Amino acid sequence: MRFDLSVIAGWIEPGARVLDLGCGAGTLLDHLVRERAVRGTGVEHDEVRASAAIAKGLSVIHGDIFEEIADYPDGAFDYVILSQTLQQVYEPDRLIAEMLRVGRRGVVSFPNFAVWYNRLMFLLLGRAPVSRELPYEWYDTPNIRVIPIKDFRRFCRAKRFAIEREVTITTHHHEERGRVVALLPNLRASYGIYLLSRG
């Protein structure tokens, strides 16, 4: 399992009710069901990935995360997870508010656009960064926004989303190994992972 997903899995209490938005092929959800005995549900927009998750025996809905989350009542889950999907969402404030409506806590992770090698590419080459964490050219990316760690913290303050826990990490895209970055995370971390609650 990817290092960032291992960090998230460590935050989830055994037996919790979990909703994984943008769950992909269900790697994290499958781990949580098997290792943490969670009662888990996933939502995935991509039909092939949703089918792969369902083939693992997971409860996964193929659909739009905004439409599907609206169907859940207040407090239906203990945790709602949005892992490396925030940069592809049109209304992040609305989605996080919905996550915290249907769940006690929300877990959000995203690639840090302000990491040093992205800055260096802008400075030296004058072009949009392409890296293992952001492997797309400007014209074919599914990402509609760039998110530095500093800006996400400011966003949470402005929207009154309480940050209960924050871990910034450096890891190569989809690798199982990585490390926590405590010093200058906006410059040195490749990903930010946040545990949120209603402020």
Sequence and secondary structure as in RCSB ss.txt:
>XXXX:A:sequence
MRFDLSVIAGWIEPGARVLDLGCGAGTLLDHLVRERAVRGTGVEHDEVRASAAIAKGLSVIHGDIFEEIADYPDG
AFDYVILSQTLQQVYEPDRLIAEMLRVGRRGVVSFPNFAVWYNRLMFLLLGRAPVSRELPYEWYDTPNIRVIPIK
DFRRFCRAKRFAIEREVTITTHHHEERGRVVALLPNLRASYGIYLLSRG
>XXXX:A:secstr
  HHHHHHHHHS TT EEEEET TTSHHHHHHHHHH  EEEEEES HHHHHHHHHTT  EEES HHHHHTTS TT
 EEEEEEES GGG S HHHHHHHHHHHEEEEEEEEE TTSHHHHHHHHHH S    SSS   TTT S      HH
HHHHHHHHHTEEEEEEEEEE  TT S  EE  SSHHHH SEEEEEEEE 
